[in-house]
Structure formats: structure tokens, C-alpha cells
Amino acid sequence: MGNFKELPAYKKGYELAMEIFNLTKIFPAEEKYSLVDQVRRSSRSVCTNMAEAFFQRRYKDYFTSN
């Protein structure tokens, strides 16, 4: 496993984060700063957390389940 961007979970998380970003563009103006900001940050944190965990892994099979 060479790169965290090759992980299927990361790819799906990134795809969903982009979809969320585009969906929040059509939110009402009064929601632009509070709700939209929170939703966008939380969707981005999924991929960020996966990347961070990938670099902290200690074992070759860290991301596989037995």
C-alpha cells in the first residue's frame, strides 16, 4: 500500500466531500456562514483523518481486517 489516496475509503470520502461542497452552494444565504461552514469542515475532516492515520500506521496490514 503505497499512498493513502489509493484507499477505496479515501476515494469515496473525497468524492462525497466534493458532493457535499457542491450541495452546500445552493443553501440559503442566511445559512452560508454557520451551517455551511460546519458541514464543509466535517466532510473534509474524514479524508484528513484517514491520511493522518495512514502516516501513523506501524504495521503493513494496519488497514486490513482479519
N, C-alpha and C positions, 0 to 999 in steps of 0.2 A: 504494500500500500504506500504509494509514493507521495500523494498530495491529498489534503482534506477536501479539495474541490472535486475529487473523483468519487467521494462517498455519495451513494444514492440519497441518503437522508439530507446531506448538504444541498445537493442539486434540487431536491423537492422543496426544501426550506427556502432556498433562494428564489425559486420560481414563485412560491406563494408570497414571499415578501414583496416581490415586484408586482404581483397581482393586487396585493393589499395597497401598495403605494398608489397604483392607478385607480383603484376604487375610492380611495380617500380624496382624490382630486374632485370628486363630484359631491362631497359632503357640503352641507350648508355653510355659509360664511361664518356664522356665529360659532361653529364647531372647529374652525380652522386651527386655532392655537391650542386648545386644551385637549379635546378628544383625538383629533387627527395626530397631533404630536405624540401622544401616548401610544396610540395604535401603531404608528410607524416605528417608534423606538422598540416596542416589544416584538414586532415582527422581525426587525433586524437583529435583535439580541439572540434569536435562535441560531442563526448561522455563526454569529460571533462566538457563542458558547461552544459550538461544535469545533470551530477552528482552534479555540483555546485548549479544549480537551485533547484534540489531536496532537498538539505540540507538547502536551504534558504526559502523554502516554509513555509507559515504561516497558511494555511487553508487545511483541509482534502481533499477537492475537487480541489486543485490547478491545477492538471494536467488533469482535465476533462473539456470538453466543453459543454456548455448548448445548 
